[in-house]
Amino acid sequence: MPAQLSIMDQRRAAGEGGAAAVSPLSVAALVALILGSALAVIQSSHECRKLYTVLQQLEADQWHLQEDYGRLLLEQSTWASHYRVERVATRELNMQAPLLTERKVVTP
């Protein structure tokens, strides 16, 4: 085998060390990108927490509204019960069912 040097050996021999030189501008750009990314993560986490707080408040409001709606349905069924309607009609409005002789059947 001939004593042929690989590319890495040739670079080492030339004093390049095998590593490309890093410019200060590229390091500064990488640091800026890392800081920007970190700030974006912080902002995103903060927005997520704010939105979760709003969600919890809306769910609590929904629960209260559902509770009120249930109470209103119960109240409506109480006021509209047949017994109550008949009682109000007879006691307060002095209404009564017609007698059989007062009824008339209308045929089309």
MARBA-3410 file (N, C-alpha, C, O; in Angstrom, 1 decimal):
108
0.8,-1.2,0.0,0.0,0.0,0.0,0.9,1.2,0.0,1.8,1.4,0.8 ~ 0.5,2.1,-0.9,1.3,3.3,-0.9,1.0,4.2,0.3,-0.1,4.1,0.9 ~ 1.8,4.9,0.7,1.7,5.8,1.9,0.9,7.0,1.4,1.4,8.2,1.4 ~ -0.4,6.8,1.2,-1.2,7.9,0.7,-2.0,8.4,2.0,-2.6,7.6,2.7 ~ -2.0,9.7,2.2,-2.7,10.3,3.3,-4.2,10.5,3.0,-4.5,10.9,1.9
-5.0,10.3,4.0,-6.4,10.6,3.8,-6.6,12.1,3.9,-5.7,12.8,4.2 ~ -7.8,12.5,3.5,-8.0,14.0,3.5,-7.9,14.6,4.9,-7.4,15.7,5.1 ~ -8.3,13.8,5.9,-8.2,14.3,7.3,-6.8,14.4,7.7,-6.3,15.4,8.4 ~ -6.0,13.4,7.3,-4.5,13.5,7.6,-3.9,14.6,6.9,-3.0,15.3,7.5 ~ -4.3,14.9,5.7,-3.7,16.0,5.0,-4.0,17.3,5.6,-3.2,18.2,5.7
-5.3,17.5,6.1,-5.6,18.7,6.8,-4.9,18.9,8.1,-4.4,20.0,8.4 ~ -4.7,17.8,8.8,-4.0,17.9,10.1,-2.6,18.3,9.8,-1.9,19.1,10.6 ~ -2.0,17.7,8.8,-0.7,18.0,8.4,-0.5,19.5,8.0,0.5,20.1,8.2 ~ -1.6,20.0,7.4,-1.5,21.4,6.9,-1.8,22.4,8.1,-1.6,23.6,7.9 ~ -2.2,21.8,9.2,-2.5,22.7,10.4,-3.9,23.2,10.5,-4.2,24.1,11.3
-4.8,22.6,9.7,-6.2,23.0,9.8,-6.9,22.4,11.0,-7.9,23.0,11.4 ~ -6.5,21.3,11.4,-7.1,20.7,12.6,-8.4,20.0,12.3,-9.0,19.4,13.3 ~ -8.9,20.0,11.1,-10.1,19.2,10.8,-11.4,19.9,11.1,-12.4,19.4,10.8 ~ -11.3,21.0,11.8,-12.6,21.7,12.2,-12.6,23.1,11.4,-11.6,23.7,11.3 ~ -13.8,23.4,11.0,-13.9,24.6,10.2,-13.9,25.8,11.2,-14.4,25.6,12.4
-13.4,26.9,10.9,-13.4,28.0,11.7,-14.8,28.6,11.9,-15.5,28.7,10.9 ~ -15.2,29.0,13.1,-16.5,29.5,13.3,-16.4,31.0,13.5,-15.6,31.5,14.3 ~ -17.1,31.7,12.7,-17.1,33.2,12.8,-17.9,33.7,13.9,-18.9,33.1,14.3 ~ -17.5,34.8,14.5,-18.2,35.4,15.6,-19.7,35.8,15.2,-20.6,35.8,16.1 ~ -19.8,36.1,14.0,-21.2,36.5,13.5,-22.1,35.3,13.5,-23.3,35.5,13.9
-21.6,34.1,13.2,-22.5,33.0,13.2,-22.8,32.6,14.6,-23.9,32.1,14.9 ~ -21.9,32.7,15.5,-22.1,32.4,17.0,-23.2,33.4,17.5,-24.1,33.0,18.2 ~ -23.0,34.7,17.2,-24.0,35.7,17.6,-25.4,35.4,17.1,-26.4,35.5,17.7 ~ -25.4,35.0,15.8,-26.7,34.6,15.2,-27.4,33.4,15.9,-28.6,33.4,16.1 ~ -26.6,32.4,16.2,-27.1,31.2,16.9,-27.6,31.6,18.3,-28.6,31.1,18.8
-26.8,32.5,19.0,-27.2,32.9,20.4,-28.6,33.7,20.3,-29.4,33.5,21.1 ~ -28.7,34.5,19.3,-29.9,35.3,19.1,-31.1,34.4,18.8,-32.2,34.6,19.3 ~ -30.8,33.4,17.9,-31.9,32.4,17.6,-32.3,31.6,18.8,-33.5,31.4,19.1 ~ -31.4,31.2,19.6,-31.7,30.5,20.9,-32.5,31.3,21.8,-33.4,30.9,22.4 ~ -32.0,32.6,22.0,-32.8,33.5,22.9,-34.2,33.8,22.4,-35.1,33.8,23.2
-34.3,33.9,21.1,-35.6,34.2,20.5,-36.5,33.0,20.7,-37.7,33.1,21.0 ~ -36.0,31.8,20.5,-36.7,30.6,20.7,-37.2,30.4,22.2,-38.3,30.1,22.5 ~ -36.3,30.7,23.1,-36.6,30.6,24.5,-37.7,31.6,24.9,-38.6,31.3,25.7 ~ -37.6,32.9,24.4,-38.6,33.8,24.7,-40.0,33.4,24.1,-41.0,33.7,24.6 ~ -39.9,32.8,22.9,-41.2,32.3,22.3,-41.8,31.2,23.1,-43.0,31.2,23.2
-41.0,30.4,23.7,-41.5,29.3,24.5,-42.2,29.9,25.8,-43.2,29.5,26.2 ~ -41.5,30.9,26.4,-42.0,31.6,27.6,-43.4,32.2,27.2,-44.3,32.1,28.0 ~ -43.4,33.0,26.1,-44.6,33.6,25.7,-45.8,32.6,25.5,-46.9,32.9,25.9 ~ -45.5,31.6,24.8,-46.5,30.5,24.5,-47.0,29.9,25.8,-48.2,29.7,25.9 ~ -46.1,29.6,26.7,-46.5,29.1,28.0,-47.4,30.0,28.8,-48.4,29.6,29.4
-47.1,31.3,28.7,-47.9,32.3,29.4,-49.3,32.4,28.8,-50.3,32.5,29.5 ~ -49.3,32.5,27.5,-50.6,32.5,26.8,-51.5,31.3,27.1,-52.7,31.4,27.3 ~ -50.8,30.1,27.1,-51.5,28.9,27.4,-52.1,29.0,28.8,-53.3,28.6,29.0 ~ -51.4,29.5,29.8,-51.9,29.6,31.2,-53.1,30.6,31.2,-54.1,30.3,31.9 ~ -52.9,31.7,30.5,-54.0,32.7,30.5,-55.3,32.1,29.9,-56.4,32.3,30.4
-55.1,31.4,28.8,-56.3,30.8,28.1,-56.9,29.7,29.0,-58.1,29.5,29.0 ~ -56.1,28.9,29.7,-56.6,27.9,30.6,-57.4,28.6,31.8,-58.5,28.0,32.2 ~ -57.0,29.7,32.3,-57.7,30.4,33.3,-59.0,30.9,32.8,-60.1,30.8,33.4 ~ -59.1,31.4,31.5,-60.3,31.8,30.9,-61.2,30.6,30.7,-62.5,30.7,31.0 ~ -60.7,29.5,30.3,-61.5,28.3,30.1,-62.1,27.9,31.4,-63.3,27.5,31.5
-61.4,27.9,32.5,-61.9,27.5,33.8,-63.0,28.4,34.2,-64.0,28.0,34.8 ~ -62.9,29.7,34.0,-63.9,30.7,34.3,-65.2,30.5,33.5,-66.3,30.5,34.0 ~ -65.0,30.2,32.2,-66.1,29.9,31.4,-66.9,28.6,31.8,-68.1,28.6,31.7 ~ -66.1,27.6,32.2,-66.7,26.4,32.6,-67.5,26.6,33.9,-68.6,26.0,34.1 ~ -67.0,27.4,34.8,-67.7,27.7,36.1,-69.0,28.5,35.8,-70.0,28.2,36.3
-68.9,29.5,34.8,-70.1,30.2,34.4,-71.1,29.3,33.8,-72.3,29.4,34.1 ~ -70.7,28.3,33.0,-71.6,27.4,32.4,-72.2,26.5,33.4,-73.4,26.2,33.3 ~ -71.5,26.1,34.4,-72.1,25.3,35.5,-73.2,26.1,36.2,-74.2,25.5,36.5 ~ -72.9,27.4,36.5,-73.9,28.2,37.2,-75.1,28.4,36.3,-76.3,28.3,36.8 ~ -74.9,28.6,35.0,-76.1,28.8,34.1,-76.9,27.5,34.0,-78.1,27.5,34.0
-76.2,26.3,34.0,-76.9,25.1,34.0,-77.8,24.9,35.2,-78.9,24.4,35.2 ~ -77.2,25.3,36.3,-77.9,25.2,37.6,-79.1,26.1,37.6,-80.2,25.6,38.0 ~ -79.0,27.3,37.1,-80.1,28.2,37.0,-81.2,27.7,36.1,-82.4,27.8,36.4 ~ -80.8,27.1,35.0,-81.7,26.6,34.0,-82.5,25.4,34.6,-83.7,25.3,34.4 ~ -81.8,24.6,35.4,-82.5,23.5,36.0,-83.6,24.0,37.0,-84.7,23.5,37.0
-83.2,25.0,37.8,-84.2,25.6,38.7,-85.4,26.2,37.9,-86.5,26.1,38.4 ~ -85.1,26.9,36.8,-86.2,27.5,36.1,-87.1,26.5,35.4,-88.3,26.7,35.4 ~ -86.5,25.4,35.0,-87.4,24.3,34.4,-88.3,23.7,35.5,-89.4,23.5,35.3 ~ -87.7,23.6,36.7,-88.5,23.1,37.8,-89.6,24.0,38.2,-90.8,23.6,38.4 ~ -89.3,25.3,38.2,-90.3,26.3,38.5,-91.4,26.4,37.4,-92.6,26.5,37.8
-91.0,26.3,36.2,-91.9,26.3,35.1,-92.9,25.1,35.2,-94.1,25.2,35.0 ~ -92.3,23.9,35.5,-93.2,22.7,35.6,-94.1,22.9,36.8,-95.3,22.3,36.7 ~ -93.7,23.5,37.8,-94.6,23.7,39.0,-95.7,24.7,38.6,-96.9,24.4,39.0 ~ -95.4,25.8,38.0,-96.4,26.8,37.6,-97.4,26.2,36.6,-98.6,26.6,36.6 ~ -96.9,25.4,35.7,-97.8,24.9,34.6,-98.4,23.5,34.9,-99.0,22.9,34.0
-98.3,23.1,36.2,-98.9,21.8,36.5,-100.5,21.9,36.3,-101.0,22.9,36.6 ~ -101.1,20.8,35.9,-102.5,20.8,35.7,-103.3,21.1,36.9,-104.3,21.8,36.9 ~ -102.8,20.5,38.0,-103.5,20.8,39.3,-103.5,22.3,39.6,-104.6,22.8,40.0 ~ -102.4,23.0,39.5,-102.3,24.4,39.8,-103.1,25.2,38.9,-103.8,26.1,39.3 ~ -103.1,24.9,37.6,-103.9,25.6,36.6,-105.4,25.5,36.9,-106.1,26.5,36.8
-105.8,24.3,37.2,-107.2,24.1,37.6,-107.6,24.8,38.8,-108.7,25.4,38.9 ~ -106.8,24.8,39.8,-107.0,25.5,41.1,-107.1,27.0,40.9,-108.0,27.6,41.4 ~ -106.2,27.6,40.1,-106.2,29.0,39.9,-107.5,29.4,39.1,-108.1,30.4,39.3 ~ -107.9,28.5,38.1,-109.0,28.8,37.3,-110.3,28.8,38.1,-111.2,29.6,38.0 ~ -110.4,27.9,39.1,-111.6,27.8,39.9,-111.7,28.8,41.0,-112.7,29.4,41.3
-110.6,29.0,41.7,-110.5,29.9,42.9,-110.4,31.3,42.5,-111.1,32.2,43.0 ~ -109.4,31.7,41.7,-109.2,33.1,41.4,-110.0,33.6,40.2,-110.4,34.8,40.3 ~ -110.3,32.8,39.3,-111.0,33.3,38.1,-112.5,32.9,38.1,-113.2,33.2,37.2 ~ -112.9,32.1,39.1,-114.2,31.6,39.2,-114.7,30.9,38.0,-115.9,31.1,37.5 ~ -113.9,30.1,37.4,-114.2,29.3,36.2,-114.7,28.0,36.7,-114.3,27.5,37.7
-115.5,27.4,35.8,-116.0,26.0,36.1,-116.2,25.3,34.8,-116.5,25.9,33.8 ~ -116.2,24.0,34.9,-116.5,23.2,33.7,-117.9,23.3,33.3,-118.8,23.4,34.2 ~ -118.2,23.4,32.0,-119.7,23.6,31.6,-120.4,22.3,31.9,-119.9,21.2,31.9 ~ -121.7,22.4,32.1,-122.6,21.3,32.3,-122.8,20.6,31.0,-122.6,21.1,29.9 ~ -123.3,19.3,31.1,-123.5,18.6,29.9,-124.6,19.2,29.0,-124.5,19.2,27.7
-125.5,19.9,29.6,-126.6,20.5,28.8,-126.1,21.8,28.1,-126.7,22.2,27.1 ~ -125.0,22.3,28.5,-124.4,23.6,28.0,-123.5,23.3,26.8,-123.1,24.2,26.1 ~ -123.1,22.0,26.7,-122.1,21.6,25.7,-122.8,21.5,24.3,-123.9,21.0,24.2 ~ -122.0,21.9,23.3,-122.5,21.8,21.9,-121.4,21.1,21.1,-120.3,21.5,21.2 ~ -121.8,20.2,20.3,-120.9,19.5,19.4,-121.0,20.1,18.0,-122.1,20.1,17.5
-119.9,20.5,17.5,-119.9,21.1,16.1,-119.3,20.1,15.2,-118.2,19.7,15.4 ~ -120.0,19.8,14.1,-119.5,18.9,13.1,-119.1,19.7,11.9,-119.8,20.7,11.6 ~ -118.1,19.3,11.2,-117.7,20.1,10.1,-118.6,19.9,8.9,-118.3,20.5,7.8
END
